[in-house]
C-alpha cells in the first residue's frame, strides 16, 4: 500500500506541475510588465526543477508519471484563451494563474489525505509544491 500511495501521490504532483508550466506558457507572451514576465519565468523554472526531482523518483519506481487530465487541460486552455482575447492584461493573467494555483493547492491537499500511506519523501514533494503555489499566489497579488 505504501508504494501504491507513493506512486499515485507523485503522479498527481507531476500532472499538477505540468498544468502549472503549461498555464504559464499559455500567457507569458501576453505579459506587459517586464518584472511580471521575469517572475513567471522564475516560477516556471522552479516548477521544472521540482518536476525533475519527482520524475527521478518515479523512474526509480519504473513509472513514467501522469499526464494532466485532458478535459481539465482543455478547459484551462479554453478559459485562458477566451479571457486573453477579451481582456489580455497583466491583471487578467494574474487572475487566471491565481485560479490555477488555488485549484492546485486544493487538489494537492486532497491527494495528501487520499494517499495517506505514501512515504514521507512523496509527502514532502507534495508540500513543497503546495508551498511553491502559495508563494506564487502571494506574488501575484500585486498584479490583480
N, C-alpha and C positions, 0 to 999 in steps of 0.2 A: 504493500500500500504506500509506503514512503516513496519508493521510486516512482510509482504512477503519479502521485500527487506532485512530486518534484518536477517531473517532466511536464505535466499539464500546466503547472504554475509558470514555469519558464516559457512554455509555448505561448501562453497568454501575454506575458511580458513582451515576447518577441513580436507578436501581432500588434500589440499596442504601440510599440516603438515604430514599427513600420507605418502605422497610421499617423503618428506624430511627424515623422520625417516626410511622408507624403503630403500632409497638410501644409507644412512649411514650403515644400516645393511648389505647391499649387499657387501660393500667394506671393512668394518673395519677389517675383518680377514686377509686382504692382506696388511694392513698398516705396513710399515717397521719402521718408526720413532715412538718412544715411545711418544714424545711430540705431534706428529700429531694425534696419536690414542687417546690421552687424550683430545685433542682439539675437535675431533669428538664426543667423549663421552659427553663432556660438552655441545656441541650444541644439541646433541640428547636429553639430559636432559632438556634443555631449550625448545625445541620443545614440549616435553611431558608435561611440566608444562603449557605451553600456551594452548595446546590441552585440558588439563583437565579443564582449566578455560572456554574455548569456549564450550566444551561439557556440562558443568554445565549450561550455559545459554541456549544452545539448548534443554536440558532436560526440562528446565522451560517452553519452548515453545512446549513441547511434540514432539520434533523432535530428531531423532537418529543420525543426521549428514549425511555425504555423503562419500561413498567410492570413491577413485580416479577412473577416467575413466580406465576401464580395458585395453583398447588399449594403452593408454598412459603409464600405469604401465607396461604392457608387453613390449612395445618398450624400455622403460627405463631399464628394466631388461636385455633385449637382448643386448642393447648397452653396458651396464656396463660389462656384462659377456664376450662379444666379445673383448672389449677394454682390459679387465683384462687378457684375455687369450693371447692376442698379446703382451702386454707390461704392466704387473701388477706392476708398480712402484708407489711411492707416488705422483709423478708428474701426472701420468695418473689419479689417484684417485682424486687429486685436480682439474684437468681439468674436470672430469665428474661432480663433485659436483658443480663446478663453473657454468657449463652449466645449471644444475638444479636450482641453485639459481637465475640465470638470467631469466630463464623461469618463475620461481615462482614470482619474482618481477614484471615482465611484466604482467603476468596474474592477480595478485592481484591488480595492479593499474587499469587494465581494469575493474575488478569487482567493485572496488570503484566507478568508473564512471557509470557502468551499474546499480548498485544498490544504486544510489544516495539518495534514500529516506530512507535508513537504518538508524537506530538510532545511536547516537554518540558512544555508547558502542561498537557496532559491527564495526564501522569505526575505533575506537581506537584499537581493537584487530587486525584488518587488518593492520593498520600502524605499530603496534608492530611486527607483523610477517614480514612485509617488512623490518623493521629496523634490525630484527634478521638475515634475509637472507643477508642484506647488510653488516652487521658486519662479517658474515661468509665469504662472498666474500673477504673482505679485509684481513681477517686472512689467507685465502687460498693462497694469492699471493706469500708468501714465499716458497710455495711448488710447484709452477708452473715452 
